[in-house]
Amino acid sequence: MIKQIPVTNDEIYDLSAFAFQVSPAPGEIEKKKEAKKNETVWGWVEGENLAAKVHLIPLETRIHGKVIKTGGIASVATWPEYRRKGAVRQLLIHALGEMKKAGYLVSYLAPFSVPFYRKFGWEMTINEMQFTIPMEHVPKYKDITGCVRRMKKGEEAILKEVYHAYTEQYTGMLVRDDHWWEHKIFSKEELITAVSYDDAGKADGYVRYQVKNSKLDIDEWVAVTPESKKRLLQFIANHDSMAKEVQMTLPDDDLLPLFLEEPRAKQKQKPYFMTRIVNVEAFLKVYLFLTPAEKGESFRLKVEDDVLEENSGVYQIYFQNGSHYAEKTEDAAGENVTASVTIQQLTMILLGKQTLEQLYQQAFISGELKNMVKLDTFLPKKKHPYLADFF
């Protein structure tokens, strides 16, 4: 049976330690309990034993500029003796239902298996690029103005302001609350933080890193402007007596190679996070379509969701006078639709990962190409999907 498990229950952490092959240090479990106090843990219980679990993290993400209530799925685990009995399946379906009831519009997770989570409606939407750069290839910008200085205790608010500005360049990034900053960011006390300031003394970027075994490992890189990127690169280059190479992870569309004299650094694109729309109608209603104030346009999307079947159906989207309206309609037999999509495909389209035309050209979806191309013009595309966090 499924029941909610208190985050203070030690069984949760015993199962995580086994499943993810970690050995918590003394006192670490108590810190985890405090860090996870906002999470909801659903467990599959057989008798008095916790057999499997899934954590639901309450989040907000900024999708094309709109703050969206988002459910993070994490720490999915099962004891070996209970595996392949459908426990995780039932927990994920239960979690999706609870998210929908609570008003969550989308859900994120980092998959251990993409095919497994696709069965439940999640789809790959966010990639990242991992760079390994020889230190001698990090540029030394001698003419760059402004400065970079290490952050002092009490200046943490500066990072929050710069991070917020950075999120506006992308779609899908977390709106970090104070609890997240405290337990996910500032809790990494081993990291050094350096902040970039422009000529006017305004912070426009930062880097959090450590140097170990002749490697400079960047945990978080935030550059709001091209000048801040140059300042931070110059700052990193000043570590050439300490490190032989630099490791950093950036959005997969980042133009870092254009800033390098020798761009042939090791680059590895990595599929990172999956996303799922939880409530199609509610998401379509608040989604920030591009809506020019011209003559009215109307489109019909047929959506298939095998898990949350109430999402399945035909949705009418109207554009008129600079705004839009969306509603679920009756699926009239024989009536044309602009496109027929699965919940996974719709998620990719609305997150800006793929367009309707691209999916049609590769025979993933069916419909009226002319109207798909027209609907694509109402979809925001300037902001690339990215997530700087992990859970």
HUUR-V998369 format. One record per run of one state. SS is the DSSP state (2 for helix, 1 for strand, 0 for the rest). FROM is the first residue (numbers start at 1). LEN is the number of residues. If there is no record, write none. Layout:
BEGIN
ss-><SS/SS>
from-><FROM/FROM>
len-><LEN/LEN>
END
This chain:
BEGIN
ss-><0/1/0/2/0/2/0/1/0/1/0/1/0/2/0/2/0/1/0/2/0/1/2/0/1/0/2/0/1/0/1/0/2/0/1/0/1/0/1/0/2/0/1/0/2/0/1/0/2/0/1/0/2/0/1/0/1/0/1/2/0/2/0/1/0/2/0/1/0>
from-><1/2/6/10/20/28/36/40/47/49/64/66/79/80/83/87/102/106/110/114/119/123/135/138/147/151/156/168/170/172/173/175/178/186/192/198/203/213/215/224/226/238/245/252/256/260/266/278/280/287/297/305/309/312/313/321/323/330/339/343/352/356/362/366/368/369/377/384/386>
len-><1/4/4/10/8/8/4/7/2/15/2/13/1/3/4/15/4/4/4/5/4/12/3/9/4/5/12/2/2/1/2/3/8/6/6/5/10/2/9/2/12/7/7/4/4/6/12/2/7/10/8/4/3/1/8/2/7/9/4/9/4/6/4/2/1/8/7/2/6>
END
